[in-house]
Amino acid sequence: MEFVILNETEFNTFALNNIHSNFHQTPEWGKLKEKNGWISHLLGVKDNKQIVAACLLLEKKVLKCFSLFYSPRGYLIDFENEDVLSFFTKEIKNFAKKHHGIFVKIDPYVIH
Protein backbone atom coordinates (compact mmCIF):
# COMPACT_ATOMS: atom_id res chain seq x y z
CA MET A 1 0.00 0.00 0.00
CA GLU A 2 1.09 3.53 -0.72
CA PHE A 3 -0.03 6.79 0.91
CA VAL A 4 -0.47 9.43 -1.83
CA ILE A 5 -1.63 12.95 -2.56
CA LEU A 6 -4.46 12.75 -5.08
CA ASN A 7 -5.40 15.20 -7.79
CA GLU A 8 -9.01 16.35 -8.12
CA THR A 9 -9.81 13.99 -10.98
CA GLU A 10 -8.53 10.93 -9.12
CA PHE A 11 -10.32 11.99 -5.95
CA ASN A 12 -13.65 12.70 -7.67
CA THR A 13 -13.58 9.46 -9.67
CA PHE A 14 -13.04 7.45 -6.50
CA ALA A 15 -15.51 9.49 -4.40
CA LEU A 16 -18.37 9.18 -6.89
CA ASN A 17 -18.19 5.39 -6.61
CA ASN A 18 -17.85 5.23 -2.83
CA ILE A 19 -20.78 4.41 -0.56
CA HIS A 20 -19.64 7.04 1.97
CA SER A 21 -19.51 9.84 -0.61
CA ASN A 22 -20.86 13.14 0.67
CA PHE A 23 -20.52 16.86 -0.02
CA HIS A 24 -18.14 17.41 2.89
CA GLN A 25 -15.68 15.06 1.20
CA THR A 26 -15.31 16.94 -2.08
CA PRO A 27 -12.69 19.29 -3.52
CA GLU A 28 -15.47 21.88 -3.76
CA TRP A 29 -16.00 21.81 0.01
CA GLY A 30 -12.25 22.24 0.43
CA LYS A 31 -12.28 25.28 -1.86
CA LEU A 32 -15.17 26.79 0.07
CA LYS A 33 -13.32 26.27 3.36
CA GLU A 34 -10.19 27.88 1.86
CA LYS A 35 -12.12 31.16 1.80
CA ASN A 36 -12.12 30.94 5.62
CA GLY A 37 -8.40 30.30 5.98
CA TRP A 38 -8.30 26.50 5.72
CA ILE A 39 -5.86 24.60 3.50
CA SER A 40 -7.26 21.53 1.74
CA HIS A 41 -5.39 18.29 1.06
CA LEU A 42 -6.72 15.41 -1.05
CA LEU A 43 -5.11 12.28 0.36
CA GLY A 44 -5.45 8.62 -0.41
CA VAL A 45 -4.12 5.10 -0.36
CA LYS A 46 -3.29 3.14 -3.49
CA ASP A 47 -2.90 -0.61 -3.58
CA ASN A 48 -1.58 -1.99 -6.87
CA LYS A 49 -2.07 1.49 -8.40
CA GLN A 50 -5.79 1.42 -7.50
CA ILE A 51 -7.23 3.91 -5.00
CA VAL A 52 -8.67 2.04 -2.01
CA ALA A 53 -9.17 4.99 0.36
CA ALA A 54 -9.36 8.78 0.17
CA CYS A 55 -10.22 11.82 2.21
CA LEU A 56 -10.33 15.56 2.17
CA LEU A 57 -8.14 16.68 5.05
CA LEU A 58 -8.48 20.32 6.03
CA GLU A 59 -5.66 22.18 7.74
CA LYS A 60 -6.02 25.34 9.83
CA LYS A 61 -2.98 27.26 11.00
CA VAL A 62 -3.10 28.09 14.72
CA LEU A 63 -0.60 29.50 17.20
CA LYS A 64 1.61 30.86 14.37
CA CYS A 65 3.53 27.68 13.61
CA PHE A 66 1.11 24.83 14.37
CA SER A 67 -1.89 23.40 12.57
CA LEU A 68 -5.03 21.50 13.39
CA PHE A 69 -6.39 18.96 10.92
CA TYR A 70 -9.97 17.95 10.25
CA SER A 71 -11.51 15.38 7.94
CA PRO A 72 -15.21 16.29 7.78
CA ARG A 73 -17.40 13.21 7.35
CA GLY A 74 -14.30 11.36 6.17
CA TYR A 75 -12.81 8.84 5.23
CA LEU A 76 -14.07 7.41 1.98
CA ILE A 77 -13.04 3.84 2.75
CA ASP A 78 -14.28 0.34 3.40
CA PHE A 79 -14.39 0.54 7.20
CA GLU A 80 -14.44 -3.25 7.42
CA ASN A 81 -11.00 -3.49 5.82
CA GLU A 82 -8.97 -3.06 9.00
CA ASP A 83 -5.59 -3.21 7.22
CA VAL A 84 -6.37 -0.25 4.96
CA LEU A 85 -8.11 1.65 7.76
CA SER A 86 -5.16 1.21 10.10
CA PHE A 87 -2.60 2.10 7.42
CA PHE A 88 -4.52 5.22 6.31
CA THR A 89 -5.02 6.46 9.86
CA LYS A 90 -1.33 5.99 10.67
CA GLU A 91 -0.31 7.84 7.51
CA ILE A 92 -2.77 10.69 8.19
CA LYS A 93 -1.16 11.10 11.63
CA ASN A 94 2.31 11.11 10.06
CA PHE A 95 1.16 13.68 7.48
CA ALA A 96 -0.16 15.91 10.26
CA LYS A 97 3.07 15.57 12.26
CA LYS A 98 5.13 16.61 9.22
CA HIS A 99 2.96 19.72 8.93
CA HIS A 100 3.30 20.58 12.64
CA GLY A 101 -0.16 19.28 13.51
CA ILE A 102 -1.27 19.40 17.11
CA PHE A 103 -4.31 17.17 16.57
CA VAL A 104 -6.40 15.44 13.91
CA LYS A 105 -10.20 15.28 14.10
CA ILE A 106 -12.04 12.71 12.04
CA ASP A 107 -15.81 12.30 12.19
CA PRO A 108 -16.67 9.49 9.78
CA TYR A 109 -20.03 9.32 8.09
CA VAL A 110 -20.94 5.79 9.13
CA ILE A 111 -24.53 4.55 9.09
CA HIS A 112 -25.29 1.45 11.14
C-alpha positions in Angstrom: 0.0 0.0 0.0 1.1 3.5 -0.7 0.0 6.8 0.9 -0.5 9.4 -1.8 -1.6 12.9 -2.6 -4.5 12.8 -5.1 -5.4 15.2 -7.8 -9.0 16.4 -8.1 -9.8 14.0 -11.0 -8.5 10.9 -9.1 -10.3 12.0 -5.9 -13.6 12.7 -7.7 -13.6 9.5 -9.7 -13.0 7.5 -6.5 -15.5 9.5 -4.4 -18.4 9.2 -6.9 -18.2 5.4 -6.6 -17.8 5.2 -2.8 -20.8 4.4 -0.6 -19.6 7.0 2.0 -19.5 9.8 -0.6 -20.9 13.1 0.7 -20.5 16.9 0.0 -18.1 17.4 2.9 -15.7 15.1 1.2 -15.3 16.9 -2.1 -12.7 19.3 -3.5 -15.5 21.9 -3.8 -16.0 21.8 0.0 -12.3 22.2 0.4 -12.3 25.3 -1.9 -15.2 26.8 0.1 -13.3 26.3 3.4 -10.2 27.9 1.9 -12.1 31.2 1.8 -12.1 30.9 5.6 -8.4 30.3 6.0 -8.3 26.5 5.7 -5.9 24.6 3.5 -7.3 21.5 1.7 -5.4 18.3 1.1 -6.7 15.4 -1.0 -5.1 12.3 0.4 -5.4 8.6 -0.4 -4.1 5.1 -0.4 -3.3 3.1 -3.5 -2.9 -0.6 -3.6 -1.6 -2.0 -6.9 -2.1 1.5 -8.4 -5.8 1.4 -7.5 -7.2 3.9 -5.0 -8.7 2.0 -2.0 -9.2 5.0 0.4 -9.4 8.8 0.2 -10.2 11.8 2.2 -10.3 15.6 2.2 -8.1 16.7 5.0 -8.5 20.3 6.0 -5.7 22.2 7.7 -6.0 25.3 9.8 -3.0 27.3 11.0 -3.1 28.1 14.7 -0.6 29.5 17.2 1.6 30.9 14.4 3.5 27.7 13.6 1.1 24.8 14.4 -1.9 23.4 12.6 -5.0 21.5 13.4 -6.4 19.0 10.9 -10.0 17.9 10.2 -11.5 15.4 7.9 -15.2 16.3 7.8 -17.4 13.2 7.3 -14.3 11.4 6.2 -12.8 8.8 5.2 -14.1 7.4 2.0 -13.0 3.8 2.8 -14.3 0.3 3.4 -14.4 0.5 7.2 -14.4 -3.3 7.4 -11.0 -3.5 5.8 -9.0 -3.1 9.0 -5.6 -3.2 7.2 -6.4 -0.3 5.0 -8.1 1.6 7.8 -5.2 1.2 10.1 -2.6 2.1 7.4 -4.5 5.2 6.3 -5.0 6.5 9.9 -1.3 6.0 10.7 -0.3 7.8 7.5 -2.8 10.7 8.2 -1.2 11.1 11.6 2.3 11.1 10.1 1.2 13.7 7.5 -0.2 15.9 10.3 3.1 15.6 12.3 5.1 16.6 9.2 3.0 19.7 8.9 3.3 20.6 12.6 -0.2 19.3 13.5 -1.3 19.4 17.1 -4.3 17.2 16.6 -6.4 15.4 13.9 -10.2 15.3 14.1 -12.0 12.7 12.0 -15.8 12.3 12.2 -16.7 9.5 9.8 -20.0 9.3 8.1 -20.9 5.8 9.1 -24.5 4.6 9.1 -25.3 1.5 11.1 
